[in-house]
Amino acid sequence: QVQLVESGGGLVTPGGSLRLSCAASGHISSPNIMGWYRQAPGGQRELVAHIDSDGVRHVVDSVKGRFTISRDNAKNTVSLNMNSLNPEDTAVYYCNYKWTPAPGLEYWGQGTQVTVSS
């Protein structure tokens, strides 16, 4: 079992910034991928960015240049720095962990709300 605890969501005005953090605990094994997904009201959960245990990153086009993902393998944490936020970024953001040899075995955090509004 892997437990994921997110923090850092909140309310921000358009153009503002937020940093999300996720701490993983439990049976953490490499290689793995940790990432962030989001789900807007009425929408489906979608990938935002992920980073594997070797540091290889993938960021979706809609946030590229605005969001940066990083991780600390020693602390089993992954962070998402979000800049130039706009109302379309409003969603619940979920941390995700996958053990690469068995990607169907994945774990989710409880989610943290990000609201971008003036």
N, C-alpha and C positions, 0 to 999 in steps of 0.2 A: 504494500500500500504506500501511496505517496500523498502527502497533504500539501496543499497550496494555499497560501494566505496572501491576498492582495491588499494593498494600501495605496493611498495617494489620490483617489478620485475626488471630485468636488465640482463646484460651480465656478466657471471662468467666463470672462467676457471675450467676444470675438477678437482674435489676434493675440490672445494670451497663451500662456504655457502651463503645462502640468507635467508632473513626473509620477508615473505609476511604478510600484515595486511589487515583487512577488517573491515570497520566501518558500522554498520547498523543503520538506522534511520527510523522513521515512526511508523507504528502500530506494535510494537514488543510485542508478547504475549508468555507466557510460558504455556505449555512446548513447546520447539522448538529444532531444530537441525540446527547447522551451520556447514558448511564444505567447503572443497576445491575439485574442480574437475579440470581436465586438458584435453586439446585437442591438440594433436600433429598434425603437417601438414599431411593432408590426412587421419587422424585417427578420431575415434569417441571420444566424450567426456566421460571421465571415472572418477570414484570416486578416490580421493587420500586419504582423511581422513575426518571424521566428529566427532563432539562432541556435546552432547546434553546439555540442560540447567541444568542437574544434574551433568555434568562433565564426563559422560561416553563417552569414546573415542573408535573410530574404525579407524585403519590405515591399508591400503591394504598391502599385503605381499611384493609387489615390492619396497616399500619405508620404510618398517618397519625397525627400528633400525637406520634410517637416518633422517627421518622426524618426527617432533613432532608438534602436534596441541594443542592449548590452547585457552582459552577464558576468557573474563572479562565480567561477566553478568552486572555489574554496568555500564560499558561503552558501552555495546553492541558491543564488538569487538571480532574478532577471528583472531588468528595468526597461521602461519605455519612456523616453523623453519626447514630449509632444509640444511642438511649437506652432505658431500661426494657426491656432485652433479656429475652426469655423463651426457654425451651427450643425453642419452635416456630420461633424464628428461626435455629436451627442449620441451616447449609447451606454450600455453596460459593457464594461471591458472585463474579459475573462482571461486568466492565466491558464496555460495549458502545458502539460508535460507528456512527452512520448518517449518510450524506450525504443530506440531506433530499430533493433532487431525484430521488434514486434509492435509496429506502429498502431495496431488496433488496440493495444493496451495503453490507454491514455487516461489522464486524470485532469480534472478541472478545479479551479478555484471557485469561490462563491460569487465572484463578480464584484466590481466596483463601478459606481455610477459616475459618468463624466457628462456634465451638462455645460454646453456652450451657449450662452444667451446674454443679451444686453439688458 
